[in-house]
Amino acid sequence: MWAEIKPFVPDGKATVPASKSLSHRYLIAAHLSGNVLLAKNVNECDDIVATRNCLKKLSLDDDFFCNESASTLRFLIPLSLVFNNKAAFTGKKILLQRGANAYAKIFADKNIHFCVTENKILLDGNLTSGKYEVDGSISSQYISGLLFALPLLQGDSTITIIPPLVSKPYLNLTLQVLQKSGIEISLNNENEFFIPGGQKYKMPAVEVEGDWSNGAVLYGFNNVGGRIVIQGLNADSQQGDKICLKFYEQLQHNNAQIDLTDYPDLAPIMFVTAALLKGGTFFGTNRLQNKESNRLDDMIAEMAKFGIKTEKGNNLLKIMASKLQAPRVAVDGHNDHRVIMAMTLLLSKTGGVLTGVESVKKSWPDFFAVLQNLGMQISVRE
């Protein structure tokens, strides 16, 4: 699908959807507590639907469709091996390319066979308690997946993280949900978790708070002239992407230097906001090359269509403050919801055509409807 967007200045009230990161985690904890209704106000985007559907099959089937959700895939793989000794995970091609290959190494000495084919990830074996080592530099989702599953086993376990640990704020969200669910996990040292076995989930009813990753997009609009009253966010949230407020403050000044290592979902909206303000240098950008798209190179290419100048370095990207020009060709969203949202901000200044707009359903299905309520004129076509 593609959309033609007219220039506009967003004005009015907008409510941010429930946190996608917390929705995944609360749904898992609620299911393991025996009542999926315990998690209220869940974000019903494509990724969350994938998790909900996989959870329904957890103790009944061994075939799981994850669509494009890496969180679903990585969280559910260890749990599937608690309830079954075989599992097959499928999904869109881009997900299988990103995959969950770190589990092959994690399971190497656990008598679990991990095989990736063209269309599936196949597992054979049972998850057992014991010692696990996880490379922390790839994704914290592998650690979270084990943290959800290991408390259910009879024996005690440890997870040793090989530093550096990336996306620590997301791991903290997992620990927050586990603690709320009555699961005890302690630190033996800075890089080792101790997980007692034989535990039971007892999650109380919760209402999922608003999503700071998506809220950051609305704040991006406000930092370049928008007048949006943003509702639904928890000012005391433990979501890491709340740091967007600090980043936007930095971008109001010259020579802003921002480390995105732990905040890959903020990168696209920060890049375009920097270009519209006073520029900036962003570090920790290598991780962006293995997201829903090659989020680094694809953003560079699409920003260039607006005349935005960038300099790519070793694990960094420098963005110059730029006078925008209307793109002469369609802007490509690269099947990445974060790229789509960032490009929408740029097109609110210049107007133009944006392709692949359906990808916003991955995290915010009503994104364009919200912007229409704020004054955007948009024509969407197949």
Phi, psi and omega in degrees: 000148176228160183224141171258124185245133177267152177300142179199160173245113183295135185213123178138193181260143178217136178257128180283139178293167179299150181302125177292318181298315180287327179299315176306308189291318180292324178297319179296312181295321179295318179299316182288342174275351177094012181205101181292344181284356180291335180261112182255160178060037180288142177287112184270048174279176185301319182296320181288323175301321178298315179295316180300315181293322179292322179297323179299333184261000193304314181256007184246338190213170178234021182235117188235124178259118186257003181056244179243018188267107176293326178298314179302312182300309187284328177287323189272340181302307179297321180297324180299328182273357169279322187263339181221160175259003173220148177205146175231124180249128178236170180175184177298153185305321183296327178291315181295331176292317176291314167063195180221040189297339179299334179294334178300318179285319181299322183268001191304322183253021183249014181058035176243122180273125182241119185226132177250121174254185181296326187242354186213160165248120185250136178232144180218116180140174178246142174291132180237154177289161180145206184261132179233141174243134182227131175289113183285351185275353184268299180194139177288349182296331178292321178294316179300318180302316179291322180296327176291324190270318190298327179298339182281344182278162185286322182271164176282156182221161171229147172239117176260124181265123175277112185290160007277155176262122177260159178056040180302323179302327179288324175296322178297326176296319177299314180297324177298314181292319179297317178298317178297334182271005178083013180270128181265124176222134181233165178259122171286322173203188186302330186240019180221124176264142172250125184239105176296144178273176175070025182267161177233139178284134177221068184280132174283167176296135180225155171246124186287129181285169182294159188268112180288334177295317177283323177301328179300330179293316179294322176295328175299314176302316182294329181286349179238029171116353180289161181230061184260130170271110189266125184240156172098001182260144178267115182295338180258018184298149172268004176296129183298327186288359171299341178297350178306325181298319177293318180297318180296324177297319178296322183289349176282354182240161178290154174060036177297136177231119189230131179263116183260010185309316183266003189224055185296334181287341179276344189304307184301315182289329176291321179301310185288326178294320177301316181298325181278344179255250187240020180077185180170164176244129184244131180252166179072034187269348182300325181298337185291346184282353181230047174257205179303329172231182165281084192298339178280298184294324180292322176294320177301314182296316183286323177295328179299331178295340178262003182084015181277127182265136180224158173229117181268127178238196180283104180062030177208159175221126176259130180242127180270143171301132190224145171275119186290145169239148179294131180296139181273347178231169180296145176270132185262128178277352175055032178054034183232114183302325179290322177294316179303313182296319179294318179294329177297321177299314179298318181290340174294341178267325188248335192077159178150186184251135181235128181259156177074028186294342180296344183292346178296342180297344179298325182226336185212081184302330184264015186307310183287328176296320177298315181292326176298321177293341178264005174112003180285137171258119185219140174242118182253134181221155177290000000 
